[in-house]
């Protein structure tokens, strides 16, 4: 203990972090890396599978995307609400309304051609992924076959070359492709793209069954461990995993991803932490209102002295990708977008381009904000074509955070929730219930009343108390969350300790907008007159990952580690004497278990 009081945190991470893998799965991206690394790998969390039947002449419908597109068309009411939201924002920013002539109406503010964010290459061209792999000899063919590459066809050989010779050229399709390369596959290729997590939940539906979602997550994470971290499966028993899960995850979802880590990826042990707790550790705080703005979901939760307050949790179904799609809508409405076929829902490469444009040019400020830039058209199988254009009203899309009607988040609806209804929600307190005993459970493992829970497949059914998931604007959500914290002294502290994390937190002008709008959203009868957003000490993109690394090396978390053998053979048991209070998630997770 004396050593822990004197050691520098970076030294502790360097000493203990070499065999700790921190996994922070989001909706669109996963952040993963060794705890002692300065920054994680950020990989798009998607996978494209080779469709053998379609390539061999199957005449049925071709599905290049396996996802939830049930409401991909904007309804007339949504369109009307979007236009009204635009006009409200235009009035606030002092720019022309939608139906006004924008030519010479206001002095324009031109952004730099290289964009607001110097680190983002908005003019980057995305090349189509080469899904084939050519082989020049039979020995290489055997190696490719062993590495899950399937033979699709044999190219025509030059005249005079023996078909059985060593110089025979074979063209092979990769069985699956992960990460950004999967997003850059042309729809003419025989691949089906899948996103196993969508809008903060496992993307399970009648078109995307549970087992397939789990297998896809396993394949993506296994590929990252092999290709990025260079940790083969044979060595993983010597590594431990720190799983930093989103606030949106339910108990069964946490159980499933934990099973992937311990059972399928074969880590020796694992521990689970929620993003809100990890975020405050990543920034060296103890109390804060954590606002996590990701690609598809924005979540708000208050932390008091390292304890997450479940009554303050609010989930908003929009994020950075919605802002990117709104950017396209604004340009098309103003007729500044080139006459090209851009479809971010059906063509993932178009969404990549729009994300780059948003990161480079969108910011919150008053007055008209225009920029001259280059956009690209991506026609199937053809090289990208550049189009120089002027984009307008670049400060409108990020204002959709405060006016979500502008974003139309239902373009990509969240997965259906019926799948989770047979499992206990995280927020329910089940510690005073009598859990059933499995017939084959030994006497020494059954703890009776208030003792434990048997295997997950026999997990009892409890009523569900749904989390707050509302169509609020960001300022109203933050205000509602903090006012749910209770004590007035704590509320005042939280209003002065707002922490913005996630990729959207890097939006220029967002901090000032949040402070101003949250202050105006506080009811007049509340004795609060100060709002402050704290500057992040760590890159907002991966502060939750960094906090997970810190939590993983601290001694007080060691009682929460789950060992692979115990997980597989004994299942989950909630220990009556080991209920953790530092996170409301921990009672629903297998953070406390009884070993045989």
TILUM-29694 format. One record per residue (C-alpha): x, y, z; residue number from 1. Coordinates in Angstrom, 1 decimal. Layout:
east / north / up / lumti
X / Y / Z / NUM
...
END
This chain:
east / north / up / lumti
0.0 / 0.0 / 0.0 / 1
2.9 / 2.4 / 0.7 / 2
4.2 / 1.7 / -2.7 / 3
0.9 / 2.4 / -4.4 / 4
0.7 / 5.8 / -2.5 / 5
4.1 / 6.9 / -3.9 / 6
4.2 / 5.4 / -7.4 / 7
3.5 / 7.5 / -10.5 / 8
0.4 / 6.2 / -12.4 / 9
2.3 / 6.0 / -15.7 / 10
4.9 / 3.9 / -14.0 / 11
2.3 / 1.6 / -12.6 / 12
0.7 / 1.2 / -16.0 / 13
4.1 / 0.5 / -17.6 / 14
4.8 / -2.2 / -15.0 / 15
1.4 / -4.0 / -15.0 / 16
0.0 / -3.1 / -18.4 / 17
2.1 / -5.2 / -20.6 / 18
-0.3 / -8.2 / -20.3 / 19
-3.6 / -6.2 / -20.0 / 20
-5.7 / -5.8 / -23.1 / 21
-8.3 / -3.0 / -22.9 / 22
-11.4 / -3.5 / -25.1 / 23
-13.9 / -0.6 / -25.4 / 24
-16.6 / -1.7 / -27.9 / 25
-18.7 / 1.2 / -29.3 / 26
-21.4 / 1.0 / -31.9 / 27
-19.5 / 2.1 / -35.0 / 28
-15.9 / 1.6 / -33.7 / 29
-14.0 / -0.5 / -31.2 / 30
-11.0 / 0.9 / -29.3 / 31
-8.6 / -1.8 / -28.3 / 32
-4.9 / -1.9 / -27.2 / 33
-2.5 / -3.0 / -24.5 / 34
-2.9 / -1.0 / -21.3 / 35
0.7 / 0.4 / -21.5 / 36
0.2 / 1.8 / -25.0 / 37
-0.3 / 5.6 / -25.3 / 38
-3.3 / 5.2 / -27.5 / 39
-5.5 / 2.4 / -28.7 / 40
-6.2 / 1.1 / -32.2 / 41
-9.6 / 2.5 / -33.4 / 42
-11.2 / 0.1 / -35.8 / 43
-14.6 / 0.3 / -37.5 / 44
-16.6 / -2.5 / -35.9 / 45
-17.9 / -4.3 / -39.0 / 46
-17.2 / -7.4 / -41.0 / 47
-17.8 / -8.3 / -44.6 / 48
-18.3 / -12.0 / -45.4 / 49
-17.8 / -13.7 / -48.7 / 50
-21.0 / -14.9 / -50.3 / 51
-20.0 / -18.1 / -52.1 / 52
-23.6 / -18.9 / -53.3 / 53
-24.1 / -15.5 / -54.9 / 54
-20.7 / -15.7 / -56.6 / 55
-21.5 / -19.1 / -58.0 / 56
-24.6 / -17.9 / -59.8 / 57
-27.3 / -17.9 / -57.2 / 58
-30.3 / -16.0 / -58.6 / 59
-32.0 / -15.0 / -55.4 / 60
-31.9 / -11.5 / -53.9 / 61
-28.5 / -10.1 / -53.1 / 62
-27.9 / -8.6 / -49.6 / 63
-24.8 / -6.6 / -49.5 / 64
-25.9 / -5.0 / -46.2 / 65
-27.3 / -7.0 / -43.3 / 66
-28.6 / -4.3 / -41.0 / 67
-31.7 / -2.4 / -39.8 / 68
-33.0 / -0.2 / -42.6 / 69
-36.6 / -0.5 / -41.7 / 70
-37.2 / 3.3 / -41.7 / 71
-34.7 / 4.5 / -44.3 / 72
-37.2 / 6.8 / -45.9 / 73
-37.9 / 10.1 / -44.1 / 74
-41.7 / 10.6 / -43.5 / 75
-43.4 / 13.9 / -44.5 / 76
-43.8 / 14.8 / -40.8 / 77
-40.1 / 14.2 / -40.2 / 78
-39.2 / 16.3 / -43.2 / 79
-41.4 / 19.1 / -42.0 / 80
-39.9 / 19.0 / -38.5 / 81
-36.4 / 19.0 / -40.0 / 82
-37.2 / 22.1 / -41.9 / 83
-38.7 / 23.8 / -38.9 / 84
-35.6 / 22.9 / -36.8 / 85
-33.3 / 24.3 / -39.5 / 86
-35.2 / 27.7 / -39.5 / 87
-35.0 / 27.8 / -35.7 / 88
-31.2 / 27.2 / -35.9 / 89
-30.9 / 29.7 / -38.7 / 90
-32.5 / 32.4 / -36.6 / 91
-30.2 / 31.7 / -33.7 / 92
-27.1 / 31.7 / -35.9 / 93
-28.3 / 34.7 / -37.9 / 94
-28.2 / 33.0 / -41.3 / 95
-30.9 / 32.8 / -44.0 / 96
-33.8 / 30.5 / -43.6 / 97
-34.4 / 27.6 / -45.9 / 98
-36.7 / 29.4 / -48.2 / 99
-34.7 / 32.6 / -48.4 / 100
-32.3 / 33.5 / -51.2 / 101
-28.8 / 33.1 / -49.8 / 102
-27.1 / 35.0 / -52.5 / 103
-25.7 / 38.3 / -51.2 / 104
-28.1 / 38.3 / -48.3 / 105
-25.4 / 38.1 / -45.6 / 106
-21.6 / 38.5 / -45.6 / 107
-20.2 / 35.0 / -45.8 / 108
-17.6 / 33.6 / -43.5 / 109
-15.3 / 31.3 / -45.5 / 110
-13.5 / 28.4 / -43.7 / 111
-10.0 / 27.5 / -44.7 / 112
-9.7 / 25.2 / -47.6 / 113
-7.8 / 22.7 / -45.5 / 114
-10.6 / 22.6 / -43.0 / 115
-11.1 / 23.5 / -39.4 / 116
-9.5 / 20.3 / -38.0 / 117
-5.9 / 20.2 / -39.3 / 118
-5.6 / 16.5 / -38.4 / 119
-8.4 / 15.4 / -40.6 / 120
-7.8 / 15.0 / -44.3 / 121
-11.2 / 16.0 / -45.8 / 122
-9.9 / 15.6 / -49.4 / 123
-8.6 / 12.0 / -48.8 / 124
-9.6 / 9.6 / -51.5 / 125
-10.8 / 6.2 / -50.5 / 126
-9.8 / 3.3 / -52.8 / 127
-11.9 / 0.2 / -53.3 / 128
-10.7 / -2.7 / -51.2 / 129
-9.0 / -5.4 / -53.2 / 130
-11.0 / -8.5 / -52.1 / 131
-8.9 / -10.9 / -54.2 / 132
-5.5 / -12.3 / -53.5 / 133
-3.4 / -13.7 / -56.3 / 134
-1.1 / -16.7 / -55.7 / 135
1.8 / -17.6 / -57.9 / 136
2.6 / -21.1 / -56.6 / 137
1.0 / -24.1 / -55.0 / 138
2.8 / -23.7 / -51.6 / 139
1.3 / -20.2 / -51.3 / 140
-2.1 / -21.6 / -52.2 / 141
-1.9 / -23.9 / -49.3 / 142
-0.9 / -21.1 / -46.9 / 143
-3.8 / -19.0 / -48.1 / 144
-6.2 / -21.8 / -47.7 / 145
-5.0 / -22.3 / -44.1 / 146
-5.6 / -18.6 / -43.4 / 147
-9.3 / -18.8 / -44.4 / 148
-9.0 / -17.7 / -48.0 / 149
-11.3 / -19.5 / -50.3 / 150
-10.7 / -20.2 / -54.0 / 151
-13.2 / -18.4 / -56.2 / 152
-11.9 / -18.8 / -59.7 / 153
-8.8 / -19.5 / -61.8 / 154
-7.7 / -16.8 / -64.2 / 155
-7.0 / -17.6 / -67.8 / 156
-3.4 / -18.8 / -68.1 / 157
-1.0 / -17.6 / -70.8 / 158
-0.7 / -19.9 / -73.8 / 159
1.9 / -22.6 / -73.3 / 160
1.8 / -22.6 / -69.5 / 161
1.0 / -25.9 / -67.9 / 162
-2.1 / -25.6 / -65.7 / 163
-0.5 / -27.7 / -63.1 / 164
2.8 / -25.8 / -63.1 / 165
4.2 / -23.8 / -60.2 / 166
3.5 / -20.5 / -62.1 / 167
-0.2 / -21.0 / -62.3 / 168
-1.9 / -17.9 / -61.2 / 169
-5.0 / -18.3 / -59.0 / 170
-7.3 / -15.6 / -57.9 / 171
-8.8 / -16.1 / -54.4 / 172
-11.5 / -14.3 / -52.4 / 173
-10.8 / -13.6 / -48.7 / 174
-13.4 / -15.3 / -46.6 / 175
-14.0 / -12.2 / -44.5 / 176
-12.7 / -8.6 / -44.3 / 177
-12.8 / -6.5 / -41.2 / 178
-12.5 / -2.8 / -40.3 / 179
-12.3 / 0.1 / -42.7 / 180
-11.4 / -2.2 / -45.6 / 181
-14.9 / -3.8 / -45.2 / 182
-16.5 / -0.4 / -45.6 / 183
-14.6 / 0.2 / -48.9 / 184
-15.8 / -3.0 / -50.7 / 185
-17.7 / -2.3 / -53.9 / 186
-21.3 / -3.6 / -53.9 / 187
-20.4 / -5.4 / -57.1 / 188
-18.3 / -7.8 / -55.1 / 189
-19.8 / -11.0 / -53.5 / 190
-19.7 / -9.7 / -49.9 / 191
-22.3 / -9.0 / -47.3 / 192
-21.4 / -6.3 / -44.7 / 193
-22.6 / -6.6 / -41.1 / 194
-22.5 / -4.3 / -38.1 / 195
-22.9 / -6.5 / -35.0 / 196
-23.6 / -3.4 / -32.7 / 197
-26.0 / -0.6 / -33.7 / 198
-27.2 / 2.3 / -31.7 / 199
-25.6 / 1.1 / -28.5 / 200
-27.0 / -2.5 / -28.6 / 201
-26.3 / -5.8 / -30.2 / 202
-27.8 / -5.5 / -33.6 / 203
-30.1 / -8.5 / -33.3 / 204
-33.2 / -8.9 / -35.5 / 205
-35.1 / -11.5 / -37.5 / 206
-32.6 / -10.8 / -40.3 / 207
-29.5 / -10.9 / -38.0 / 208
-29.9 / -13.7 / -35.4 / 209
-28.2 / -13.7 / -32.1 / 210
-25.6 / -16.4 / -32.9 / 211
-24.5 / -14.6 / -36.0 / 212
-24.0 / -11.4 / -34.1 / 213
-21.9 / -13.1 / -31.5 / 214
-19.9 / -14.9 / -34.2 / 215
-19.2 / -11.7 / -36.0 / 216
-18.1 / -9.9 / -32.9 / 217
-15.8 / -12.8 / -32.1 / 218
-14.3 / -12.8 / -35.7 / 219
-13.7 / -9.0 / -35.6 / 220
-12.1 / -9.0 / -32.2 / 221
-10.0 / -12.1 / -33.0 / 222
-8.8 / -10.5 / -36.2 / 223
-7.7 / -7.3 / -34.4 / 224
-5.9 / -9.3 / -31.7 / 225
-4.0 / -11.2 / -34.4 / 226
-3.4 / -8.5 / -37.0 / 227
-3.0 / -5.3 / -34.8 / 228
-1.8 / -6.5 / -31.4 / 229
-0.1 / -9.7 / -32.6 / 230
-1.4 / -11.8 / -29.8 / 231
-2.1 / -15.3 / -31.2 / 232
-4.8 / -17.4 / -29.5 / 233
-2.2 / -19.8 / -28.0 / 234
-0.7 / -17.0 / -25.9 / 235
-3.9 / -15.3 / -24.8 / 236
-4.2 / -17.3 / -21.6 / 237
-1.3 / -15.2 / -20.3 / 238
-3.2 / -12.0 / -20.9 / 239
-6.1 / -10.4 / -19.1 / 240
-8.9 / -8.3 / -20.7 / 241
-10.4 / -5.1 / -19.4 / 242
-13.9 / -4.8 / -20.9 / 243
-15.1 / -1.2 / -20.9 / 244
-18.8 / -1.4 / -21.8 / 245
-21.2 / 1.4 / -22.9 / 246
-23.9 / 2.6 / -20.5 / 247
-26.5 / 1.4 / -23.1 / 248
-25.6 / -2.3 / -22.7 / 249
-28.1 / -4.5 / -20.8 / 250
-27.1 / -7.4 / -18.6 / 251
-27.4 / -10.1 / -21.2 / 252
-25.4 / -8.1 / -23.7 / 253
-22.6 / -7.8 / -21.1 / 254
-22.8 / -11.5 / -20.5 / 255
-22.5 / -12.2 / -24.2 / 256
-19.5 / -10.0 / -24.8 / 257
-17.8 / -11.3 / -21.6 / 258
-18.4 / -14.9 / -22.9 / 259
-16.7 / -13.9 / -26.2 / 260
-13.7 / -12.6 / -24.3 / 261
-13.3 / -15.6 / -21.9 / 262
-14.7 / -18.5 / -23.8 / 263
-14.0 / -17.7 / -27.5 / 264
-10.9 / -15.4 / -27.4 / 265
-9.5 / -17.4 / -24.5 / 266
-8.2 / -14.7 / -22.2 / 267
-7.0 / -15.9 / -18.9 / 268
-9.2 / -13.5 / -16.9 / 269
-11.3 / -10.4 / -17.4 / 270
-13.0 / -7.6 / -15.6 / 271
-15.8 / -5.3 / -16.7 / 272
-16.2 / -1.5 / -16.1 / 273
-18.7 / 0.9 / -17.5 / 274
-17.7 / 3.9 / -19.7 / 275
-18.8 / 6.6 / -17.3 / 276
-16.6 / 5.3 / -14.5 / 277
-13.7 / 4.8 / -16.8 / 278
-14.0 / 8.3 / -18.2 / 279
-13.6 / 10.0 / -14.9 / 280
-10.5 / 7.9 / -14.1 / 281
-9.1 / 8.7 / -17.6 / 282
-9.3 / 12.4 / -16.8 / 283
-8.3 / 12.2 / -13.1 / 284
-11.7 / 13.2 / -11.7 / 285
-14.0 / 11.8 / -9.0 / 286
-17.2 / 13.7 / -9.7 / 287
-18.6 / 14.7 / -13.1 / 288
-21.5 / 14.7 / -15.4 / 289
-20.1 / 12.5 / -18.2 / 290
-21.5 / 13.2 / -21.7 / 291
-20.4 / 10.6 / -24.1 / 292
-21.0 / 11.6 / -27.7 / 293
-20.2 / 8.7 / -30.0 / 294
-20.9 / 7.9 / -33.7 / 295
-24.5 / 6.6 / -33.1 / 296
-25.5 / 7.2 / -29.5 / 297
-25.1 / 10.0 / -26.9 / 298
-25.3 / 9.0 / -23.3 / 299
-25.3 / 11.1 / -20.2 / 300
-24.7 / 9.9 / -16.6 / 301
-23.5 / 11.5 / -13.4 / 302
-20.7 / 10.2 / -11.2 / 303
-20.4 / 11.2 / -7.6 / 304
-17.1 / 10.3 / -5.8 / 305
-16.5 / 7.4 / -8.2 / 306
-20.1 / 6.1 / -7.9 / 307
-22.4 / 6.1 / -10.9 / 308
-25.9 / 7.3 / -10.2 / 309
-28.4 / 5.2 / -12.1 / 310
-31.2 / 7.6 / -11.8 / 311
-29.2 / 10.2 / -13.9 / 312
-28.7 / 8.0 / -16.9 / 313
-30.1 / 9.4 / -20.2 / 314
-29.6 / 7.9 / -23.7 / 315
-30.1 / 10.0 / -26.8 / 316
-30.4 / 8.0 / -30.1 / 317
-28.1 / 10.2 / -32.2 / 318
-24.4 / 10.8 / -32.7 / 319
-21.7 / 11.9 / -35.2 / 320
-22.9 / 9.8 / -38.1 / 321
-26.3 / 11.6 / -37.9 / 322
-24.5 / 14.9 / -38.1 / 323
-22.7 / 13.7 / -41.2 / 324
-25.9 / 12.7 / -42.9 / 325
-27.4 / 16.0 / -42.0 / 326
-24.4 / 17.7 / -43.6 / 327
-25.3 / 16.0 / -46.9 / 328
-29.0 / 17.0 / -46.6 / 329
-28.1 / 20.7 / -46.0 / 330
-25.8 / 20.8 / -49.0 / 331
-28.4 / 19.2 / -51.2 / 332
-31.1 / 21.6 / -50.1 / 333
-28.9 / 24.5 / -50.9 / 334
-27.9 / 22.8 / -54.2 / 335
-24.2 / 23.0 / -53.4 / 336
-23.7 / 19.3 / -53.6 / 337
-22.5 / 18.0 / -57.0 / 338
-24.9 / 15.9 / -59.1 / 339
-23.5 / 12.6 / -58.0 / 340
-25.0 / 9.5 / -56.4 / 341
-24.1 / 9.8 / -52.7 / 342
-26.0 / 7.4 / -50.4 / 343
-24.4 / 7.0 / -46.9 / 344
-26.9 / 4.4 / -45.9 / 345
-26.4 / 2.0 / -48.8 / 346
-22.8 / 2.9 / -49.6 / 347
-20.6 / 2.9 / -46.5 / 348
-17.7 / 4.5 / -48.4 / 349
-19.9 / 7.6 / -48.8 / 350
-20.4 / 7.8 / -45.1 / 351
-16.6 / 7.6 / -44.6 / 352
-16.2 / 10.6 / -46.9 / 353
-19.0 / 12.6 / -45.1 / 354
-17.4 / 11.9 / -41.7 / 355
-14.2 / 13.4 / -42.9 / 356
-15.9 / 16.5 / -44.3 / 357
-17.8 / 16.9 / -41.0 / 358
-14.7 / 16.6 / -38.9 / 359
-12.8 / 19.1 / -41.1 / 360
-15.4 / 21.8 / -41.6 / 361
-18.4 / 21.6 / -39.2 / 362
-18.2 / 23.8 / -36.1 / 363
-20.6 / 25.9 / -34.1 / 364
-20.4 / 29.6 / -34.6 / 365
-22.6 / 32.6 / -35.6 / 366
-22.9 / 33.9 / -39.1 / 367
-22.8 / 32.0 / -42.4 / 368
-20.0 / 29.5 / -42.7 / 369
-19.0 / 28.3 / -46.1 / 370
-16.0 / 26.4 / -47.4 / 371
-14.5 / 25.4 / -50.8 / 372
-13.5 / 21.7 / -50.7 / 373
-13.3 / 18.6 / -52.8 / 374
-15.8 / 15.8 / -52.6 / 375
-15.7 / 12.4 / -54.3 / 376
-18.1 / 10.2 / -56.1 / 377
-17.7 / 6.4 / -55.7 / 378
-19.4 / 4.5 / -58.5 / 379
-19.3 / 0.7 / -58.1 / 380
-16.0 / -0.7 / -59.3 / 381
-14.8 / 2.6 / -60.7 / 382
-12.0 / 4.9 / -59.3 / 383
-13.1 / 7.8 / -57.2 / 384
-13.8 / 11.0 / -59.1 / 385
-13.1 / 14.4 / -57.5 / 386
-15.5 / 17.3 / -57.6 / 387
-14.6 / 20.8 / -56.3 / 388
-17.5 / 22.5 / -54.7 / 389
-18.6 / 25.1 / -52.2 / 390
-20.4 / 23.8 / -49.1 / 391
-22.6 / 26.2 / -47.1 / 392
-24.3 / 26.4 / -43.7 / 393
-21.5 / 24.2 / -42.2 / 394
-22.5 / 25.4 / -38.7 / 395
-26.0 / 24.1 / -38.9 / 396
-25.5 / 20.2 / -38.8 / 397
-23.7 / 20.2 / -35.3 / 398
-26.6 / 22.3 / -33.9 / 399
-28.7 / 19.2 / -34.4 / 400
-27.3 / 18.0 / -31.1 / 401
-29.6 / 20.6 / -29.5 / 402
-32.4 / 20.2 / -32.0 / 403
-32.5 / 16.5 / -32.8 / 404
-35.4 / 16.9 / -35.2 / 405
-32.8 / 18.2 / -37.6 / 406
-30.9 / 14.9 / -37.5 / 407
-33.9 / 12.5 / -38.2 / 408
-32.2 / 9.7 / -36.1 / 409
-34.8 / 7.2 / -37.3 / 410
-33.0 / 6.9 / -40.6 / 411
-31.1 / 4.2 / -38.7 / 412
-33.4 / 2.9 / -36.0 / 413
-32.1 / 1.0 / -33.0 / 414
-32.4 / -2.7 / -32.9 / 415
-35.7 / -4.1 / -31.5 / 416
-35.7 / -4.4 / -27.7 / 417
-37.9 / -7.6 / -27.4 / 418
-34.8 / -9.8 / -27.3 / 419
-33.7 / -8.4 / -23.9 / 420
-37.0 / -8.7 / -22.2 / 421
-36.2 / -12.2 / -20.7 / 422
-33.3 / -10.9 / -18.6 / 423
-33.0 / -8.7 / -15.6 / 424
-32.2 / -5.1 / -16.3 / 425
-29.0 / -3.6 / -14.7 / 426
-30.9 / -1.1 / -12.6 / 427
-33.1 / -3.6 / -10.8 / 428
-32.0 / -4.7 / -7.3 / 429
-32.3 / -8.4 / -7.1 / 430
-30.3 / -9.0 / -4.0 / 431
-33.3 / -9.8 / -1.8 / 432
-34.8 / -12.4 / -4.1 / 433
-34.9 / -16.2 / -3.7 / 434
-33.1 / -17.6 / -6.7 / 435
-34.0 / -21.2 / -7.9 / 436
-31.5 / -23.9 / -7.5 / 437
-30.3 / -26.0 / -10.5 / 438
-30.8 / -29.7 / -9.9 / 439
-27.2 / -30.6 / -10.8 / 440
-25.6 / -27.9 / -8.7 / 441
-23.5 / -29.2 / -5.8 / 442
-24.5 / -28.3 / -2.2 / 443
-21.4 / -26.2 / -1.7 / 444
-22.2 / -23.9 / -4.6 / 445
-25.9 / -23.1 / -3.8 / 446
-26.2 / -20.1 / -1.4 / 447
-30.0 / -20.0 / -1.1 / 448
-31.8 / -16.8 / -0.3 / 449
-29.8 / -13.7 / -1.1 / 450
-26.9 / -16.0 / -2.0 / 451
-26.4 / -16.3 / -5.7 / 452
-27.6 / -16.9 / -9.2 / 453
-27.1 / -20.1 / -11.2 / 454
-26.1 / -20.5 / -14.8 / 455
-27.2 / -17.8 / -17.3 / 456
-29.3 / -20.2 / -19.3 / 457
-31.6 / -20.5 / -16.2 / 458
-31.4 / -16.9 / -15.3 / 459
-34.7 / -15.9 / -13.6 / 460
-37.1 / -13.5 / -15.3 / 461
-37.7 / -10.2 / -13.5 / 462
-39.7 / -7.1 / -14.4 / 463
-37.8 / -4.6 / -16.4 / 464
-37.5 / -0.9 / -15.6 / 465
-36.5 / 0.7 / -18.9 / 466
-33.8 / 3.3 / -19.0 / 467
-34.6 / 6.8 / -20.0 / 468
-34.2 / 7.0 / -23.8 / 469
-35.7 / 10.2 / -24.9 / 470
-35.8 / 12.5 / -28.0 / 471
-34.3 / 15.4 / -26.0 / 472
-31.8 / 17.9 / -27.1 / 473
-28.3 / 17.7 / -25.6 / 474
-28.8 / 20.7 / -23.3 / 475
-32.1 / 19.4 / -21.9 / 476
-30.7 / 15.9 / -21.5 / 477
-27.7 / 17.2 / -19.4 / 478
-30.0 / 19.4 / -17.3 / 479
-32.4 / 16.5 / -16.7 / 480
-29.6 / 14.2 / -15.8 / 481
-28.0 / 16.5 / -13.2 / 482
-31.3 / 17.6 / -11.7 / 483
-32.0 / 13.9 / -11.1 / 484
-29.0 / 13.6 / -8.9 / 485
-30.8 / 14.8 / -5.8 / 486
-28.9 / 17.1 / -3.4 / 487
-28.6 / 20.7 / -4.4 / 488
-24.9 / 20.8 / -3.4 / 489
-24.2 / 17.8 / -5.6 / 490
-26.2 / 19.4 / -8.5 / 491
-24.2 / 22.6 / -8.3 / 492
-21.0 / 20.6 / -8.3 / 493
-22.1 / 18.6 / -11.3 / 494
-23.2 / 21.6 / -13.3 / 495
-19.6 / 22.9 / -12.9 / 496
-18.1 / 19.5 / -13.8 / 497
-19.5 / 18.6 / -17.2 / 498
-17.2 / 16.3 / -19.1 / 499
-17.6 / 16.0 / -22.9 / 500
-16.1 / 12.8 / -24.4 / 501
-16.3 / 10.9 / -27.7 / 502
-15.5 / 12.0 / -31.2 / 503
-18.2 / 14.6 / -31.4 / 504
-16.7 / 16.4 / -28.4 / 505
-14.0 / 17.6 / -30.7 / 506
-16.5 / 19.8 / -32.6 / 507
-15.3 / 23.4 / -32.6 / 508
-17.4 / 25.8 / -30.5 / 509
-19.3 / 22.9 / -28.8 / 510
-18.0 / 23.7 / -25.3 / 511
-19.4 / 27.3 / -25.3 / 512
-22.7 / 26.2 / -26.9 / 513
-23.2 / 23.5 / -24.2 / 514
-22.4 / 26.0 / -21.3 / 515
-24.8 / 28.6 / -22.7 / 516
-27.6 / 26.3 / -23.5 / 517
-27.5 / 24.2 / -20.4 / 518
-27.5 / 27.4 / -18.3 / 519
-30.7 / 28.6 / -20.1 / 520
-32.3 / 25.1 / -19.8 / 521
-32.1 / 25.1 / -15.9 / 522
-35.5 / 26.0 / -14.5 / 523
-35.8 / 29.5 / -13.0 / 524
-36.8 / 28.0 / -9.6 / 525
-33.4 / 26.2 / -9.3 / 526
-30.8 / 28.0 / -7.3 / 527
-28.0 / 27.3 / -9.8 / 528
-26.3 / 30.1 / -11.8 / 529
-23.0 / 28.6 / -13.0 / 530
-22.3 / 26.0 / -15.7 / 531
-18.8 / 24.9 / -16.7 / 532
-17.5 / 22.2 / -19.1 / 533
-14.2 / 20.8 / -17.9 / 534
-11.4 / 20.6 / -20.4 / 535
-10.4 / 16.9 / -21.1 / 536
-6.9 / 16.0 / -20.1 / 537
-7.0 / 13.0 / -22.4 / 538
-8.0 / 12.8 / -26.1 / 539
-11.9 / 12.7 / -25.9 / 540
-11.8 / 10.0 / -28.6 / 541
-10.3 / 7.4 / -26.2 / 542
-10.6 / 8.8 / -22.7 / 543
-12.8 / 5.8 / -21.7 / 544
-10.2 / 3.4 / -23.0 / 545
-7.4 / 5.2 / -21.1 / 546
-9.6 / 5.1 / -17.9 / 547
-10.1 / 1.4 / -18.4 / 548
-6.3 / 0.9 / -18.5 / 549
-5.9 / 2.8 / -15.3 / 550
-8.7 / 0.8 / -13.6 / 551
-7.1 / -2.4 / -14.7 / 552
-3.8 / -1.8 / -12.9 / 553
-5.2 / -0.6 / -9.6 / 554
-5.3 / -3.1 / -6.7 / 555
-8.8 / -2.3 / -5.5 / 556
-10.3 / -3.8 / -8.7 / 557
-8.6 / -7.2 / -8.3 / 558
-11.6 / -8.8 / -6.4 / 559
-13.7 / -8.2 / -9.5 / 560
-11.6 / -10.2 / -11.9 / 561
-13.2 / -13.3 / -13.4 / 562
-11.1 / -16.3 / -14.3 / 563
-11.8 / -18.2 / -17.5 / 564
-12.1 / -21.6 / -15.8 / 565
-14.6 / -20.3 / -13.2 / 566
-16.7 / -18.6 / -15.9 / 567
-16.9 / -21.7 / -18.1 / 568
-17.4 / -24.3 / -15.4 / 569
-19.2 / -22.5 / -12.6 / 570
-21.3 / -19.8 / -14.3 / 571
-22.4 / -16.7 / -12.6 / 572
-23.0 / -16.4 / -8.9 / 573
-23.6 / -13.1 / -7.1 / 574
-21.8 / -13.2 / -3.8 / 575
-23.9 / -11.7 / -1.0 / 576
-20.8 / -10.4 / 0.8 / 577
-19.2 / -8.9 / -2.3 / 578
-21.7 / -6.4 / -3.8 / 579
-19.8 / -3.5 / -5.3 / 580
-21.1 / 0.0 / -5.0 / 581
-18.7 / 1.8 / -7.3 / 582
-20.9 / 1.1 / -10.4 / 583
-24.6 / 0.3 / -10.7 / 584
-23.7 / -2.1 / -13.5 / 585
-21.6 / -4.4 / -11.4 / 586
-24.5 / -6.2 / -9.7 / 587
-25.9 / -7.2 / -13.1 / 588
-22.5 / -8.3 / -14.5 / 589
-20.5 / -11.2 / -13.3 / 590
-18.2 / -8.9 / -11.4 / 591
-18.8 / -11.1 / -8.3 / 592
-18.8 / -14.8 / -8.5 / 593
-18.3 / -17.9 / -6.4 / 594
-15.6 / -20.3 / -7.4 / 595
-15.8 / -24.0 / -6.7 / 596
END
